Amino acid sequence: MSEEEYLERERAAEFRSDYYAGYVYAMSGGSWTHGTLVQNVNRPLDAALRSRNCSVRSTDRRVRVSGKLYTYPDIVVVCGEPKFLDNRTDIVTNPVLIIEVLSQSTEAYDRGGEGHAISHNGFTARAGSGGAD
């Protein structure tokens, strides 16, 4: 699937999907433990970066890491004004930090395709959930 086809489909979809190198991957819902871990990272990070003109967002923000990868990271940080793919302002293109909480059910994908693409674009932060889904 092309990047353009993915964006057209994703913007009309009820459920979120990641895009990596022409393939679409359905996103699963997070567990209570996963949400707690995201929140526990998000709060202090937001407090620490607030005075530096940085915004911290979690879960619902789609990010374009490259033309090969569109993803909904658990946490994304943007410093300065956010830049968007187009005037719809639904896809951030200038993250300075992406954090993905790993779980047993998503670890292979997060460490493989998505994680590989993210780490090769300058983003490497990951937090493990101890295998709790």
C-alpha positions, 0 to 999 in steps of 0.5 A, a space after each residue: 500500500 502506498 503512503 497516500 493510500 494509507 493516509 486516505 484510509 487511516 483518516 476515514 477509519 474508526 480504528 488506528 493502524 500503523 504504517 511501515 514500508 507499505 504494510 498496515 498493522 492494526 493497533 491493539 487496545 492497551 491494558 490497564 498496566 500499559 496505560 499506567 506505565 505511560 501515565 507514569 512516564 508522561 507526568 514527570 516528563 511533561 513537568 520537566 519539559 514544560 519550561 523548555 517550550 516542549 509539549 508532551 502528548 500520549 497515545 492519540 497523536 499520529 507521528 510521521 517518522 519517515 515516509 516509511 513509518 507512521 505510528 501512534 507512539 505511547 508518548 511523543 515530545 515536540 519542542 517549539 511549534 509542532 509541524 504537521 504533514 498538512 493543514 489537517 494537523 493530525 500528523 506530527 512531523 517534528 518529534 524530538 522524542 518518541 517513547 514506546 512502552 513494550 509488552 509481550 504482545 507487541 514486543 516483536 513489532 516494537 523492537 523489529 519493524 517499528 523500532 528499527 525504523 524509529 531508531 534509524 531516524 534518531 529516536 531510541 527511547 523505549 520502556 519495558 512493561 515487564 511483560 504485562 499486557 
